[in-house]
Amino acid sequence: MTAVAATARVPLWRDVRVLKWGLQLLVVGITIAIVLWLYGNYTENASRQNIPTNFDFLDNPANFQITGNSLSNNAPVRDALYQGFLNTMRVSVAALVAATILGTLVGVARLSKNWLVSKVATVYVEAVRNIPLALFLVAGLLVVVLGVFPRIEDAWDVFGLLIVSNRGVAIPWFEGSGGGLVVLLLVGIAAWWAVSRWRHTVSDRTGAPARSGVWGGAAFFVILAGGWLLFGYSATTPAIEGRATAGGMRVDPSFFALFFALVIYTASHIAEIVRGSIQAVPKGQGEAADAIALSGFQRMWYVVLPQAFRIAIPPIGNQYLNLIKNSSLGAAIGYYDITLVAQTTVGNGSPAVPVFALTMTMYISISLVTSVIVNYANRRMALVER
């Protein structure tokens, strides 16, 4: 009897595994039903009001111009959306790099033994991260660009390299194929990585200092300089001509204001992540660095920061995603990113649902690619237990 009872099957309505799967399938079924109900209502209402639900609008003329872009009014909507995507990528990538550098410096400064440096960094972090980003955005345009920067007639000429005025900032730029230069940079980065790996191998075999950064950097600049000369690239510097600038590249005021706001705001959050990550590194690591007579910079650069960034990468990656999404606030000051292009397109008669569905897909794609890169970096820096 005991053996029979032990081998008796549990009824399905009492089996924990069946109940778990049943509950999950129920939730999935309810979610699909809600989505289908919403989609059915949308298609029914769109059909009744004669609103198109396809993507044929992408071939229609955009009927608007993008500031700082030569795109024609008669260009199709798909080209306008593509330019908006490029504008989002430009400001996001530039702001990510600048915010990471500034945030790291401020995070280290908060732990400085210099009282003044530490307090200034603390005031910056505590003040900035408690102010809405939209306020920084408006301040960047109205206070910094339009209020502080001079008129074009009195523009600041910084060593013949920068022209700063309330019409934007003109910077040196290159002349040649942009795609070719990107390929050249990627080849240079690959050479940097390969030479660095080779130097580490030599160091492990011979005991000589690796100096991978010096060797890798030299390989990068040799390839960049060689490709620059081989493919006939050249550089132009800006100059004032009447009430405008010629040469170089002019950074639009809305771009500068958005870049300024994203960097200042995001760097305050990255600084706190870096500070907490440095404090999470065991103190014995710093004491060991002092014991072998490393300088303060060497201790931080070679010992503390590499370990701190193992902790900091995941939360910093989250800040990267926030920055990319926050770039959509540029629509409020006339920066033609994906969001403003989509809004203008809808205002010109394109169907709202397909336009914003495509816009959200673009943001999701950018965020997913960013997450993949951050996760890869996190795996590469993670400690592997043996």
Steps between C-alpha positions, in 0.01 A plus 500: 500500500784737587676436169178553309433830681855620437477432127150647458494797265407842637178634345563769238307764695741446792825460305719807570668486158169486318364787707808716426481436127124549501531837674768619258297389197196679644696824538639470146152426365348802676782724370454379142124546528540860621746579220270349237202689644690830489625431148149407387361825641776698331448342157123537528519867597767569238287334230190696607692830487683404181845519668771288332670239718784402265843654441434644155543849652878442498501578127312829542689835493611612847397864431734641766866577542736374769711772659866472403424244228480537124209256469243631252135563584410253228712221648296197614400455862732199534800726427385749762462223759845371410650846553318520833650163594849628409446815707397289799810285460729802466390673818470172694847366415669836560317547831574142613874550456506845663273398791711191572822702514350782707314263731813294565707810578235640734455161670873477569505865611233430761746268673792743471693588814499861384215663691415756231498248214286258698245762604469651152436153355246426775312825440490430125359149547245587768379809315482367144341161558213660694403741220270383216678427174247708305610804701863444401387467141323835501787660694750365249318674215368821659773564758818359350454519122273803467598677822874443545628441149557822300335609176666386178655845451684464833558124485776348710788374287685238706852464355358492149347157571160581651248770415250540784185710456128485570464336158688196619857379530710455185773237536773358272379217279626264233440495126451163336287189529338464842442128452864448404615682812279280719653189340846645555425562868367145543816357339710717732308379806542138389874559457515657848333192649723254308823679590394526866433126511839435339678718757328317786616171349858629474483625859377164628778318315793731574397695809559833321250782559205464263433870442202384298338844505806668346553233234132470420454877482800530271357235266164681498651837411732354236207334323285811536773731369590263217139459393443876527785569257433201276132581439555874468316627806545860608378724782339842498481753780209742546519871430253788526366628168252783544212377713586132465790258527679319222707186519498235769167379633244711684336338801139618510390684820233239572759222470737680735226570755384137496857373520574736790190390694552126445867511599459715811200304626616145421854561626363580848344153518806326355716680757303345786528155340876540462540629856304209646689248285838635610395478863391139440857401404672346805728749674776242498536551125592865546731413791676242282548763229652736759727220621661466155545879480239578234404864470145615570423509128653156440309353795172633366567421132656156526354356819180664621311611187529167310340323798248778557375485142421131539238619746405819318436374146143366549361817667694724261343305213160584645597869495600461133152373420345789694714750309398358162132519593538844658638630169136503381453812717691686230170524313398767753774738377479421130768233467392272217561161652276199436227634728467846345516359146219259593290777656547724196419212266174430683418871498534496121237230463676167544315239711603530865500134604735365227730802536541468877516119480795541265651763730474275804656215300799723426547587867464135601760399241750760621445398863536128425826554312628713790401229748685236297818711499477574874432134584797393288725747683363377832578138413850590382582680825333252735720289725500135396521256791708189448 
